[in-house]
Amino acid sequence: MNMKVAAQFDAAQVRALRMLLGIFGLVWLVNAVFQAMAWLAVPDAKANFIHALAKPASKVPAWIQPLLLAAVHGAQAIGAEIVAGAMILIAILLGVALLARRQVALAARVGIVYSIICWVFLNGFGFHYSNGQTDPGVFVAYAIAFLFVLSAAPVLQGRGADVPGPSLRLWNAARIAFGLLWLFDAVLKWVPAFWLHFTSQITSVIPGQPHWVAAWLTFVAAIVHAVGPVPVAILVALAETAIAFGLLSGKWPRTVIAFGIAYSLLVWVTAEAFGGPYSTAGTGVRGNVLGNVLIYLIPFLFLWVGSRRGGSASAASEPAKSQ
């Protein structure tokens, strides 16, 4: 069975998609709260914001540094509080639009552009890819989630039971983009540097964690050490390769999606330490709610709700009109 989306969603799928849209809206409102705490509410808020902009510049190649440093200087010239406030306002507006199901297509387009901008200037294009680092940056997943929202905008903002179908072309583009994201991560996990630094991916997030989280991560690290870091790292690489292949090929949809969700949660409770540590300045991965891979659940859930459960796939071969 291929990962085809129905040309017309049934009532249960519509309800589920709208609920998922509301969850995504709440994610953005939580983001806004964390960012406001870090960038506006604390005494060193201005320094926190400038640091968030300047930090990626130290990790990117030299030829990219001028672009990121220009953003830092621009924020200082305009005023860190003004730029931070504008970013928080955007997050609030996106969250409200998604929750209220108003101007969903416009919000999705703005969200895609804004996520890419944040990926460049807050994630530094995902750099640096060394010492086992493989994650290209959480804002790529945000952009893909918004692409799913855009593809389903006619359904999500419709009122009543009689709503149009999704844009199948955009939906499949989002699925392929999500598969490429997993493929990028998987390829880097086959690099020996990831295997050699695998244990440190867990132990490096222990400092600053609550006692119970630190104890849990120490236990996980001990298991990895007992089994062997390299064999476990290879299993991780195999898992991500399988997810990428399944998403790109569209085969075994329910199995791939369920496995992707379970794997993402496993990473969240281990390498991401439940998204912590938490403080008045937000979370350990501030700006993406409670952890990077939790955002990966949004595209997976869109795929789960929208995937066809049977019947002919011929209806999915004719793209619906996009917004």
Secondary structure, 3 states (H helix, E strand, C coil): CECCECCCCCHHHHHHHHHHHHHHHHHHHHHHHHHHHHHHHCCCHHHHHHHHHHHHHHCCCCCCHHHHHHHHHHHHHHCHHHHHHHHHHHHHHHHHHHHHCCCHHHHHHHHHHHHHHHHHHCCHHHCCCCCCCCCCCHHHHHHHHHHHHHHCHHHHCCCCCCCCCCCHHHHHHHHHHHHHHHHHHHHHHCCHHHHHCHHHHHHCCCCCCCHHHHHHHHHHHHHHHHHCHHHHHHHHHHHHHHHHHHHHHCECHHHHHHHHHHHHHHHHHCCCHHHCCCECCECCCCCCCCCHHHHHHHHHHHHHHHECCCCCCHHHHCCCCCC
